[in-house]
Amino acid sequence: MTREEKIQNILDATRALIEEKTKSGELTAEMAAAILECQNSAIAAVN
């Protein structure tokens, strides 16, 4: 799997999680910030 594919998988998973939390009414600003921070860390770790 290429680096680009791995990054795309991370982005897709983040998008799905945010959509799920939004639909259920659970998403807060703090949660969204934490999710994006984790996303960015995961992307930075991909080689």
N, CA and C atoms as an extended XYZ file, in Angstrom:
141
Properties=species:S:1:pos:R:3:atomname:S:1:resname:S:1:resid:I:1 pbc="F F F"
N         0.854       -1.165        0.000 N   MET     1
C         0.000        0.000        0.000 CA  MET     1
C         0.907        1.237        0.000 C   MET     1
N         0.587        2.180       -0.843 N   THR     2
C         1.410        3.387       -0.933 CA  THR     2
C         1.087        4.340        0.199 C   THR     2
N         1.977        5.294        0.400 N   ARG     3
C         1.775        6.311        1.438 CA  ARG     3
C         0.477        7.078        1.179 C   ARG     3
N         0.228        7.395       -0.072 N   GLU     4
C        -0.986        8.137       -0.430 CA  GLU     4
C        -2.239        7.342       -0.098 C   GLU     4
N        -2.210        6.035       -0.347 N   GLU     5
C        -3.361        5.186       -0.027 CA  GLU     5
C        -3.586        5.116        1.485 C   GLU     5
N        -2.504        5.008        2.229 N   LYS     6
C        -2.623        4.978        3.687 CA  LYS     6
C        -3.226        6.281        4.209 C   LYS     6
N        -2.748        7.401        3.681 N   ILE     7
C        -3.274        8.699        4.098 CA  ILE     7
C        -4.744        8.815        3.723 C   ILE     7
N        -5.112        8.356        2.537 N   GLN     8
C        -6.513        8.411        2.114 CA  GLN     8
C        -7.383        7.573        3.039 C   GLN     8
N        -6.888        6.417        3.473 N   ASN     9
C        -7.635        5.578        4.419 CA  ASN     9
C        -7.853        6.307        5.736 C   ASN     9
N        -6.829        6.992        6.218 N   ILE    10
C        -6.953        7.767        7.462 CA  ILE    10
C        -7.998        8.866        7.287 C   ILE    10
N        -7.934        9.585        6.180 N   LEU    11
C        -8.899       10.661        5.927 CA  LEU    11
C       -10.318       10.116        5.831 C   LEU    11
N       -10.490        8.987        5.148 N   ASP    12
C       -11.819        8.373        5.014 CA  ASP    12
C       -12.367        7.947        6.374 C   ASP    12
N       -11.508        7.351        7.202 N   ALA    13
C       -11.943        6.914        8.528 CA  ALA    13
C       -12.318        8.104        9.404 C   ALA    13
N       -11.535        9.176        9.316 N   THR    14
C       -11.842       10.383       10.088 CA  THR    14
C       -13.178       10.964        9.656 C   THR    14
N       -13.390       11.047        8.355 N   ARG    15
C       -14.645       11.584        7.828 CA  ARG    15
C       -15.825       10.750        8.306 C   ARG    15
N       -15.694        9.423        8.255 N   ALA    16
C       -16.774        8.532        8.681 CA  ALA    16
C       -17.068        8.700       10.170 C   ALA    16
N       -16.027        8.814       10.977 N   LEU    17
C       -16.216        8.983       12.422 CA  LEU    17
C       -16.913       10.300       12.735 C   LEU    17
N       -16.494       11.362       12.100 N   ILE    18
C       -17.118       12.670       12.345 CA  ILE    18
C       -18.581       12.658       11.895 C   ILE    18
N       -18.863       12.031       10.748 N   GLU    19
C       -20.255       11.935       10.286 CA  GLU    19
C       -21.104       11.141       11.280 C   GLU    19
N       -20.556       10.031       11.772 N   GLU    20
C       -21.286        9.187       12.733 CA  GLU    20
C       -21.593        9.958       14.013 C   GLU    20
N       -20.589       10.643       14.543 N   LYS    21
C       -20.769       11.394       15.790 CA  LYS    21
C       -21.710       12.580       15.583 C   LYS    21
N       -21.679       13.186       14.405 N   THR    22
C       -22.578       14.300       14.109 CA  THR    22
C       -24.027       13.820       14.054 C   THR    22
N       -24.253       12.710       13.359 N   LYS    23
C       -25.608       12.177       13.221 CA  LYS    23
C       -26.200       11.765       14.562 C   LYS    23
N       -25.345       11.245       15.459 N   SER    24
C       -25.846       10.803       16.751 CA  SER    24
C       -25.944       11.949       17.757 C   SER    24
N       -25.445       13.125       17.375 N   GLY    25
C       -25.498       14.282       18.257 CA  GLY    25
C       -24.417       14.297       19.323 C   GLY    25
N       -23.441       13.434       19.206 N   GLU    26
C       -22.384       13.321       20.210 CA  GLU    26
C       -21.184       14.229       19.950 C   GLU    26
N       -21.063       14.765       18.754 N   LEU    27
C       -19.868       15.514       18.394 CA  LEU    27
C       -19.845       16.879       19.070 C   LEU    27
N       -18.787       17.120       19.812 N   THR    28
C       -18.572       18.431       20.423 CA  THR    28
C       -17.351       19.056       19.748 C   THR    28
N       -17.158       20.330       19.979 N   ALA    29
C       -15.995       21.002       19.404 CA  ALA    29
C       -14.705       20.377       19.918 C   ALA    29
N       -14.686       20.032       21.192 N   GLU    30
C       -13.498       19.423       21.775 CA  GLU    30
C       -13.226       18.058       21.162 C   GLU    30
N       -14.281       17.278       20.955 N   MET    31
C       -14.119       15.962       20.352 CA  MET    31
C       -13.624       16.093       18.916 C   MET    31
N       -14.175       17.024       18.168 N   ALA    32
C       -13.746       17.232       16.790 CA  ALA    32
C       -12.268       17.626       16.738 C   ALA    32
N       -11.861       18.494       17.640 N   ALA    33
C       -10.453       18.903       17.685 CA  ALA    33
C        -9.555       17.717       18.016 C   ALA    33
N        -9.975       16.877       18.946 N   ALA    34
C        -9.181       15.706       19.322 CA  ALA    34
C        -9.093       14.713       18.164 C   ALA    34
N       -10.189       14.522       17.464 N   ILE    35
C       -10.195       13.607       16.320 CA  ILE    35
C        -9.235       14.106       15.246 C   ILE    35
N        -9.282       15.388       14.952 N   LEU    36
C        -8.398       15.945       13.930 CA  LEU    36
C        -6.934       15.906       14.367 C   LEU    36
N        -6.694       16.094       15.643 N   GLU    37
C        -5.323       15.998       16.157 CA  GLU    37
C        -4.796       14.572       15.989 C   GLU    37
N        -5.629       13.597       16.293 N   CYS    38
C        -5.230       12.205       16.104 CA  CYS    38
C        -5.008       11.887       14.625 C   CYS    38
N        -5.870       12.429       13.785 N   GLN    39
C        -5.717       12.238       12.342 CA  GLN    39
C        -4.365       12.774       11.879 C   GLN    39
N        -4.045       13.964       12.308 N   ASN    40
C        -2.786       14.575       11.896 CA  ASN    40
C        -1.586       13.795       12.409 C   ASN    40
N        -1.670       13.269       13.617 N   SER    41
C        -0.596       12.448       14.169 CA  SER    41
C        -0.437       11.161       13.371 C   SER    41
N        -1.546       10.554       13.013 N   ALA    42
C        -1.500        9.319       12.232 CA  ALA    42
C        -0.888        9.578       10.855 C   ALA    42
N        -1.267       10.675       10.227 N   ILE    43
C        -0.702       11.006        8.915 CA  ILE    43
C         0.799       11.254        9.033 C   ILE    43
N         1.206       11.938       10.077 N   ALA    44
C         2.630       12.223       10.274 CA  ALA    44
C         3.433       10.936       10.485 C   ALA    44
N         2.805        9.910       11.048 N   ALA    45
C         3.494        8.657       11.324 CA  ALA    45
C         3.571        7.727       10.120 C   ALA    45
N         2.785        8.007        9.082 N   VAL    46
C         2.770        7.150        7.907 CA  VAL    46
C         4.071        7.321        7.123 C   VAL    46
N         4.627        6.194        6.708 N   ASN    47
C         5.833        6.275        5.879 CA  ASN    47
C         5.689        5.476        4.620 C   ASN    47
